[in-house]
């Protein structure tokens, strides 16, 4: 890459949030780019090295050697935007852990001595960002300590002996505290006769208001999001050799939100320098070419193949992917029945509307598994719970992702405002249709996560007012009658809407 491409690449990494072009140019001048293959040591434990690293693309595993046998324990996994080896900035000590690449990685290697001789303003901004990362890690460490202490206290309580309620019974003996059945254990598949059990992790600690900015910084163009493995299996034959069936290629990609997002991102990248944004998958395939996407998507699939969304709970991941497609299909039906003339791809808007859920799951993996528990507060009010336990809701997260990868503005507005229609702005009609499709999908049993999600009254949606404002013929329609008729039609055609879901 030339220097301008390197600068544009770094701007998408959360570590460099707030750095201007001149500062990034200086930073590149004093650092070294590394392209490291999979399964290579970047840092070896117990070595001396006055260098630290910034992970620009890919994933690395932080490992610790245990015992005389030399067994390794994975402490954590770091993604794009993370820095490691930073203790060399503050003290001259041996490395306390090793770092190994999990896939092909692009890394910036920085020598602290060189940074200290750079422009003083660059130094200040660099160390400020570095301190923010350390503080964030300290907060996470404190939260883990508090959670472990809580678990330890609960274990202690199990051993407490309490007297029985019948104090007049001299033969009564103290008994242990009654242990209620764990709510977090669920059957992975209700139809599974073997009764496979998955355990929902405890909810993360509630967040304060300052976390919102930290969440935004973690969202970047380099963020790796999971792809439905069923769709990957269908797509692999189309990626292996010559493919001239654009329609089949597009339909397969449009079965998964992340794949569709990647295709739009690539088509709108600076590499192709389009005068107008590409806003649909078929348009992207025609303008860029299938062969280019075969190479790019093979790389994307390789990077994300090991990601297990929603703590590996199949019920939640399957409901997410199916909900996305069903909402997209219902949105198309709504548009056609109301006879709206929309220039934007309503199917793509519906497919991507909840992609912020995947974004937040990659940041806080212990939250969304609770969608499998219909009694959880997560199911009762998802947006409120997201703000409380993660620090941002999935609408905001989706918009931040869309901005970081330069998605077209209508798609970003739908992501951000499909639950907040009154603030949707110029793309309010698109957001309104997706909002209503979301409600109808949930009421027909294809909600997000909760198999028995509470019914939502579509009459209460602000979307109808937006449709009437933008489409005068709909002013004469009785909304309640339209909803009843539409529900009847959905029931009749439900098989065609859901029969080929991945």
C-alpha positions as CSV (number, residue, x, y, z in Angstrom):
1,X,0.0,0.0,0.0
2,X,1.1,3.5,-0.6
3,X,1.2,6.0,2.3
4,X,-2.4,7.4,1.6
5,X,-3.8,3.9,1.6
6,X,-2.0,3.1,4.9
7,X,-3.5,6.3,6.4
8,X,-7.0,5.4,5.3
9,X,-6.5,1.9,6.7
10,X,-5.4,3.2,10.1
11,X,-8.3,5.6,10.3
12,X,-10.7,2.7,10.5
13,X,-8.9,1.2,13.6
14,X,-10.3,2.3,16.9
15,X,-6.8,2.8,18.4
16,X,-6.2,5.8,16.0
17,X,-9.6,7.5,16.7
18,X,-8.9,11.2,16.8
19,X,-5.5,11.1,14.9
20,X,-5.3,13.4,11.9
21,X,-3.6,12.6,8.6
22,X,-0.4,14.4,9.5
23,X,-0.1,12.6,12.8
24,X,-0.8,9.2,11.2
25,X,1.9,10.0,8.6
26,X,4.4,10.7,11.4
27,X,3.4,7.5,13.2
28,X,3.8,5.4,10.1
29,X,7.3,6.8,9.6
30,X,8.4,5.6,13.0
31,X,6.7,2.1,13.0
32,X,7.1,-1.0,10.9
33,X,4.4,-3.1,9.2
34,X,4.4,-6.8,9.7
35,X,2.4,-9.4,7.8
36,X,2.4,-12.5,10.0
37,X,1.1,-16.0,9.0
38,X,-1.2,-18.1,11.1
39,X,0.2,-19.9,14.2
40,X,3.3,-17.8,14.5
41,X,4.7,-16.4,17.8
42,X,4.8,-12.6,17.8
43,X,5.9,-12.5,21.5
44,X,7.6,-15.4,23.3
45,X,7.1,-15.7,27.1
46,X,10.1,-14.8,29.3
47,X,12.0,-12.9,26.6
48,X,13.3,-9.4,26.8
49,X,12.2,-7.0,24.1
50,X,11.6,-3.3,24.1
51,X,8.9,-3.3,21.5
52,X,5.1,-3.3,21.5
53,X,2.5,-4.0,18.8
54,X,-0.8,-2.7,17.5
55,X,-3.0,-5.3,15.8
56,X,-4.4,-3.8,12.6
57,X,-6.1,-6.8,11.1
58,X,-6.6,-10.4,12.3
59,X,-6.7,-12.1,15.7
60,X,-4.1,-13.2,18.2
61,X,-4.2,-15.5,21.2
62,X,-2.5,-14.5,24.5
63,X,-1.1,-17.6,26.1
64,X,0.6,-18.6,29.4
65,X,2.8,-21.6,30.0
66,X,1.8,-23.7,33.1
67,X,3.8,-26.1,35.1
68,X,6.9,-28.1,34.2
69,X,5.2,-29.9,31.4
70,X,4.9,-26.7,29.5
71,X,1.2,-26.8,28.8
72,X,-0.2,-23.6,27.5
73,X,-3.4,-21.8,28.6
74,X,-5.2,-19.3,26.4
75,X,-5.8,-16.2,28.5
76,X,-7.7,-14.2,26.0
77,X,-8.1,-13.4,22.3
78,X,-7.4,-10.0,20.9
79,X,-8.8,-8.5,17.7
80,X,-8.1,-5.6,15.4
81,X,-7.3,-2.3,17.2
82,X,-5.8,-4.0,20.3
83,X,-2.3,-3.4,21.4
84,X,-0.1,-5.8,23.3
85,X,3.4,-6.0,24.7
86,X,2.8,-2.5,26.0
87,X,4.5,-3.1,29.4
88,X,7.8,-2.5,27.6
89,X,6.7,1.2,27.6
90,X,6.8,1.4,31.4
91,X,9.3,-1.1,32.7
92,X,12.2,-3.3,31.6
93,X,10.9,-6.8,32.5
94,X,10.6,-10.2,30.8
95,X,7.5,-11.0,28.8
96,X,4.9,-12.5,31.2
97,X,2.8,-14.1,28.4
98,X,3.2,-15.2,24.8
99,X,1.2,-14.0,21.8
100,X,0.4,-16.3,18.8
101,X,-1.5,-15.4,15.6
102,X,-4.8,-17.2,15.1
103,X,-5.0,-16.2,11.4
104,X,-3.0,-14.1,9.0
105,X,-2.4,-10.8,10.8
106,X,-1.3,-7.3,9.8
107,X,0.6,-5.7,12.7
108,X,2.3,-2.4,13.4
109,X,5.6,-2.9,15.4
110,X,6.6,0.2,17.4
111,X,9.8,0.8,19.4
112,X,9.1,3.0,22.4
113,X,12.4,4.8,22.0
114,X,11.4,6.0,18.5
115,X,8.0,7.3,19.7
116,X,9.8,9.3,22.5
117,X,11.8,11.2,19.9
118,X,8.8,12.0,17.8
119,X,6.7,15.2,17.7
120,X,5.6,16.1,21.3
121,X,1.9,16.4,20.2
122,X,2.0,13.0,18.6
123,X,3.5,11.6,21.8
124,X,0.8,13.2,23.9
125,X,-2.0,11.8,21.8
126,X,-0.4,8.4,21.6
127,X,0.1,8.1,25.3
128,X,-3.4,9.4,26.0
129,X,-4.9,6.7,23.8
130,X,-2.6,4.1,25.4
131,X,-3.8,5.1,28.9
132,X,-7.4,4.8,27.9
133,X,-6.8,1.2,26.8
134,X,-5.0,0.4,30.1
135,X,-7.9,2.0,32.1
136,X,-10.4,0.0,30.1
137,X,-8.5,-3.2,30.8
138,X,-8.4,-2.3,34.5
139,X,-12.2,-1.8,34.5
140,X,-12.7,-5.2,32.9
141,X,-10.3,-6.8,35.4
142,X,-12.1,-5.3,38.3
143,X,-15.4,-6.5,37.0
144,X,-14.1,-10.0,36.6
145,X,-12.7,-9.9,40.2
146,X,-16.1,-8.7,41.5
147,X,-17.9,-11.4,39.6
148,X,-15.5,-14.1,40.9
149,X,-16.0,-12.8,44.4
150,X,-19.7,-12.9,44.0
151,X,-19.6,-16.5,42.8
152,X,-17.3,-17.4,45.7
153,X,-19.7,-15.9,48.2
154,X,-22.6,-17.9,46.7
155,X,-20.6,-21.1,47.0
156,X,-19.9,-20.3,50.7
157,X,-23.7,-19.7,51.3
158,X,-24.4,-23.2,50.0
159,X,-22.6,-24.6,53.1
160,X,-24.5,-22.5,55.6
161,X,-26.7,-24.6,58.0
162,X,-30.1,-23.1,58.9
163,X,-32.6,-24.4,61.5
164,X,-36.0,-25.8,60.2
165,X,-39.1,-23.7,60.5
166,X,-40.7,-26.1,63.1
167,X,-38.9,-24.9,66.2
168,X,-41.1,-27.0,68.4
169,X,-39.8,-30.2,66.9
170,X,-36.9,-31.3,69.1
171,X,-35.8,-33.9,66.6
172,X,-35.6,-31.4,63.8
173,X,-32.2,-31.0,62.3
174,X,-30.6,-28.1,60.5
175,X,-30.6,-28.3,56.7
176,X,-28.7,-26.7,54.0
177,X,-30.1,-23.7,52.1
178,X,-32.5,-24.9,49.5
179,X,-31.0,-24.8,46.1
180,X,-33.3,-23.6,43.3
181,X,-33.0,-25.2,39.9
182,X,-30.6,-23.1,37.7
183,X,-32.5,-20.9,35.3
184,X,-29.6,-20.6,33.0
185,X,-29.7,-24.3,31.9
186,X,-31.8,-24.7,28.8
187,X,-32.5,-27.4,26.2
188,X,-30.6,-26.4,23.1
189,X,-33.2,-28.0,20.8
190,X,-36.7,-28.8,22.1
191,X,-37.0,-31.6,19.6
192,X,-33.8,-33.2,20.7
193,X,-34.7,-36.4,22.5
194,X,-31.2,-36.7,24.0
195,X,-31.8,-33.4,25.8
196,X,-28.6,-31.5,24.9
197,X,-28.1,-28.9,27.5
198,X,-26.4,-25.5,27.0
199,X,-25.5,-23.2,30.0
200,X,-26.2,-19.5,29.7
201,X,-23.4,-17.5,31.2
202,X,-24.1,-14.9,33.9
203,X,-25.1,-11.5,32.7
204,X,-22.2,-9.0,32.5
205,X,-22.0,-6.2,35.1
206,X,-24.1,-3.2,34.4
207,X,-22.3,-0.3,32.6
208,X,-22.2,3.4,33.4
209,X,-22.6,6.2,30.8
210,X,-18.9,6.6,29.9
211,X,-18.8,3.1,28.4
212,X,-20.8,4.2,25.3
213,X,-17.8,5.9,23.8
214,X,-15.6,2.9,24.6
215,X,-18.1,0.6,22.8
216,X,-18.0,2.9,19.7
217,X,-14.2,2.7,19.6
218,X,-14.2,-1.0,19.6
219,X,-16.3,-1.0,16.4
220,X,-14.3,-0.7,13.2
221,X,-14.1,-1.8,9.6
222,X,-11.8,-4.6,10.7
223,X,-14.3,-6.2,13.1
224,X,-14.8,-9.9,12.3
225,X,-18.4,-11.0,12.5
226,X,-19.8,-14.5,12.2
227,X,-21.4,-15.9,9.1
228,X,-24.2,-18.5,9.1
229,X,-22.3,-21.8,8.6
230,X,-25.3,-23.2,6.5
231,X,-24.9,-20.3,4.1
232,X,-21.1,-20.8,4.0
233,X,-21.7,-24.5,2.9
234,X,-24.0,-23.3,0.1
235,X,-21.6,-20.6,-1.0
236,X,-18.4,-22.7,-1.1
237,X,-19.1,-24.4,-4.4
238,X,-19.7,-21.0,-6.0
239,X,-16.4,-19.8,-4.6
240,X,-14.3,-22.8,-5.8
241,X,-14.2,-22.3,-9.5
242,X,-15.7,-20.5,-12.5
243,X,-19.2,-19.0,-11.7
244,X,-21.3,-17.2,-14.2
245,X,-24.7,-17.5,-12.4
246,X,-24.9,-14.0,-10.9
247,X,-28.5,-14.5,-9.8
248,X,-27.6,-17.7,-7.7
249,X,-24.5,-16.0,-6.4
250,X,-26.4,-12.9,-5.3
251,X,-29.3,-15.0,-3.7
252,X,-26.8,-17.0,-1.7
253,X,-25.0,-13.9,-0.4
254,X,-28.4,-12.3,0.5
255,X,-29.1,-15.2,2.9
256,X,-26.6,-13.8,5.4
257,X,-26.3,-10.2,6.8
258,X,-22.5,-10.2,7.2
259,X,-21.8,-11.5,3.7
260,X,-24.1,-8.9,2.2
261,X,-22.5,-6.2,4.3
262,X,-19.0,-7.3,3.2
263,X,-20.0,-7.2,-0.5
264,X,-21.4,-3.7,-0.2
265,X,-18.3,-2.6,1.7
266,X,-15.9,-3.9,-0.9
267,X,-17.9,-2.4,-3.8
268,X,-17.9,1.0,-2.1
269,X,-14.2,0.9,-1.0
270,X,-11.8,3.5,-2.2
271,X,-10.1,0.9,-4.4
272,X,-12.9,1.1,-6.9
273,X,-13.6,4.9,-6.4
274,X,-17.3,4.9,-7.4
275,X,-18.9,8.3,-8.1
276,X,-22.2,7.0,-6.7
277,X,-22.5,4.4,-3.8
278,X,-23.4,0.8,-4.6
279,X,-26.5,0.0,-2.6
280,X,-27.5,-3.5,-3.6
281,X,-25.7,-6.9,-3.8
282,X,-26.6,-7.6,-7.5
283,X,-25.3,-4.1,-8.4
284,X,-22.1,-4.8,-6.6
285,X,-21.6,-8.2,-8.3
286,X,-22.2,-6.6,-11.8
287,X,-19.9,-3.6,-11.3
288,X,-17.0,-5.3,-9.5
289,X,-17.3,-8.8,-10.9
290,X,-17.9,-12.2,-9.4
291,X,-14.2,-13.3,-9.7
292,X,-13.0,-10.5,-7.4
293,X,-15.7,-11.4,-4.8
294,X,-14.7,-15.1,-5.0
295,X,-11.2,-14.2,-3.8
296,X,-12.4,-11.6,-1.2
297,X,-15.1,-13.8,0.3
298,X,-12.9,-16.8,0.6
299,X,-10.6,-14.7,2.8
300,X,-13.5,-13.3,4.8
301,X,-14.8,-16.8,5.5
302,X,-11.4,-18.1,6.5
303,X,-11.0,-15.3,9.1
304,X,-14.4,-15.9,10.7
305,X,-14.8,-19.6,10.5
306,X,-13.9,-20.2,14.1
307,X,-16.2,-17.6,15.6
308,X,-19.1,-19.0,17.7
309,X,-21.7,-16.3,18.1
310,X,-23.9,-16.0,21.2
311,X,-21.7,-18.3,23.4
312,X,-22.4,-21.2,21.0
313,X,-26.1,-21.4,21.8
314,X,-27.6,-22.5,18.6
315,X,-31.2,-21.5,19.5
316,X,-30.1,-17.8,19.7
317,X,-27.9,-17.8,16.6
318,X,-30.5,-19.6,14.5
319,X,-33.2,-17.2,15.6
320,X,-31.1,-14.2,14.7
321,X,-30.3,-15.4,11.2
322,X,-33.9,-16.5,10.5
323,X,-35.3,-13.3,12.0
324,X,-33.1,-11.2,9.6
325,X,-34.3,-13.0,6.5
326,X,-38.0,-13.1,7.5
327,X,-38.0,-9.4,8.3
328,X,-36.4,-8.7,4.9
329,X,-39.0,-10.8,3.1
330,X,-42.0,-9.3,4.9
331,X,-40.6,-5.8,4.3
332,X,-40.7,-6.5,0.5
333,X,-44.3,-7.8,0.8
334,X,-45.3,-4.7,2.7
335,X,-43.8,-2.4,0.1
336,X,-45.5,-4.2,-2.7
337,X,-49.0,-4.3,-1.1
338,X,-48.9,-0.6,0.0
339,X,-47.4,0.2,-3.5
340,X,-44.6,2.3,-2.3
341,X,-42.0,3.6,-4.8
342,X,-38.7,3.2,-3.0
343,X,-35.4,3.7,-4.7
344,X,-33.5,1.8,-2.0
345,X,-33.2,-2.0,-1.6
346,X,-35.9,-2.7,1.0
347,X,-34.8,-6.4,1.3
348,X,-31.2,-5.4,2.1
349,X,-32.4,-2.9,4.6
350,X,-34.4,-5.5,6.4
351,X,-31.6,-8.1,6.2
352,X,-29.1,-5.7,7.8
353,X,-31.4,-4.0,10.3
354,X,-30.2,-6.0,13.4
355,X,-26.5,-6.5,12.4
356,X,-25.6,-4.4,15.5
357,X,-26.6,-7.5,17.5
358,X,-23.6,-9.4,16.1
359,X,-21.4,-6.4,16.7
360,X,-22.3,-6.1,20.4
361,X,-22.1,-9.9,20.8
362,X,-18.5,-9.7,19.7
363,X,-17.9,-7.1,22.4
364,X,-19.9,-8.6,25.2
365,X,-20.5,-12.4,24.5
366,X,-22.2,-13.1,27.8
367,X,-25.3,-10.9,27.1
368,X,-27.3,-12.2,24.2
369,X,-27.4,-15.9,25.3
370,X,-30.0,-14.7,27.8
371,X,-32.4,-14.3,24.8
372,X,-32.9,-18.0,25.2
373,X,-34.5,-17.5,28.5
374,X,-38.0,-16.0,28.0
375,X,-38.2,-14.9,31.6
376,X,-35.0,-12.8,31.4
377,X,-35.1,-9.0,31.4
378,X,-33.2,-9.2,28.2
379,X,-36.4,-10.6,26.5
380,X,-38.6,-8.1,28.3
381,X,-36.9,-5.0,27.0
382,X,-34.0,-5.7,24.8
383,X,-32.9,-2.1,24.1
384,X,-33.0,-1.1,27.7
385,X,-31.0,-4.2,28.7
386,X,-28.4,-3.6,26.0
387,X,-27.9,0.0,27.2
388,X,-27.6,-1.2,30.8
389,X,-25.3,-4.3,30.4
390,X,-23.3,-3.4,27.3
391,X,-23.4,0.4,27.2
392,X,-25.1,0.9,23.8
393,X,-28.0,-0.7,21.9
394,X,-27.9,-2.7,18.7
395,X,-29.3,0.2,16.6
396,X,-26.4,2.5,17.6
397,X,-23.9,-0.3,17.2
398,X,-25.2,-1.1,13.7
399,X,-24.9,2.6,12.7
400,X,-21.3,2.8,14.0
401,X,-20.4,-0.3,12.0
402,X,-22.1,1.1,8.9
403,X,-20.2,4.4,9.2
404,X,-16.9,2.7,9.7
405,X,-17.3,0.6,6.5
406,X,-18.9,3.4,4.5
407,X,-22.3,1.8,3.9
408,X,-24.9,3.9,2.1
409,X,-26.7,6.4,4.4
410,X,-30.2,4.8,4.0
411,X,-29.0,1.5,5.4
412,X,-27.2,3.2,8.3
413,X,-30.4,5.1,9.1
414,X,-32.5,1.9,9.1
415,X,-30.0,0.2,11.4
416,X,-30.0,3.1,13.9
417,X,-33.7,4.1,13.8
418,X,-35.8,1.0,13.2
419,X,-36.8,1.2,16.9
420,X,-36.7,5.0,17.1
421,X,-38.8,6.1,14.1
422,X,-39.4,9.6,15.3
423,X,-35.7,10.5,14.8
424,X,-35.2,8.6,11.5
425,X,-34.9,11.8,9.3
426,X,-35.0,11.6,5.5
427,X,-35.0,7.8,5.4
428,X,-37.9,7.4,7.8
429,X,-40.1,5.6,5.3
430,X,-37.5,2.9,4.8
431,X,-37.1,2.5,8.6
432,X,-40.9,2.5,9.1
433,X,-41.4,-0.5,6.7
434,X,-38.6,-2.4,8.4
435,X,-40.0,-1.6,11.8
436,X,-43.4,-2.9,10.8
437,X,-41.9,-6.0,9.2
438,X,-40.0,-6.6,12.5
439,X,-43.2,-6.5,14.4
440,X,-45.1,-8.8,12.1
441,X,-42.2,-11.3,12.0
442,X,-42.0,-11.3,15.8
443,X,-45.8,-11.8,16.2
444,X,-45.6,-14.8,13.8
445,X,-43.0,-16.5,15.9
446,X,-39.8,-15.3,14.3
447,X,-38.6,-12.8,16.8
448,X,-35.1,-12.2,17.9
449,X,-34.0,-15.0,20.3
450,X,-37.1,-15.6,22.5
451,X,-39.2,-18.3,20.9
452,X,-42.2,-17.1,22.9
453,X,-41.6,-13.4,22.7
454,X,-44.4,-11.2,23.9
455,X,-46.8,-10.0,21.1
456,X,-46.4,-6.4,19.9
457,X,-49.4,-4.4,18.8
458,X,-48.7,-3.1,15.3
459,X,-51.4,-0.5,15.7
460,X,-49.0,1.3,18.1
461,X,-46.2,1.7,15.6
462,X,-45.3,5.2,14.5
463,X,-44.5,3.7,11.1
464,X,-48.1,4.1,9.9
465,X,-48.0,7.8,10.4
466,X,-44.7,8.0,8.5
467,X,-46.2,5.9,5.6
468,X,-49.3,8.2,5.4
469,X,-47.1,11.3,5.4
470,X,-44.9,9.9,2.6
471,X,-47.7,8.1,0.6
472,X,-51.0,10.1,0.5
473,X,-53.1,7.3,-1.0
474,X,-52.6,5.4,2.3
475,X,-54.4,8.2,4.2
476,X,-57.7,6.7,3.3
477,X,-56.8,3.2,4.6
478,X,-58.2,2.0,7.9
479,X,-55.0,0.9,9.7
480,X,-56.7,-1.7,11.9
481,X,-58.5,-3.3,8.9
482,X,-55.2,-3.3,6.9
483,X,-53.3,-5.0,9.8
484,X,-56.0,-7.8,10.1
485,X,-56.0,-8.4,6.4
486,X,-52.2,-8.4,6.2
487,X,-52.0,-10.9,9.0
488,X,-54.4,-13.2,7.2
489,X,-52.4,-12.9,4.0
490,X,-49.1,-13.6,5.9
491,X,-50.6,-16.7,7.4
492,X,-51.6,-18.0,4.0
493,X,-48.2,-17.4,2.5
494,X,-46.1,-18.2,5.6
495,X,-44.8,-21.4,4.0
496,X,-43.3,-19.6,1.1
497,X,-41.7,-17.0,3.5
498,X,-40.0,-19.6,5.7
499,X,-39.7,-22.8,3.7
500,X,-36.0,-22.3,2.6
501,X,-34.6,-20.5,5.6
502,X,-30.9,-21.5,6.3
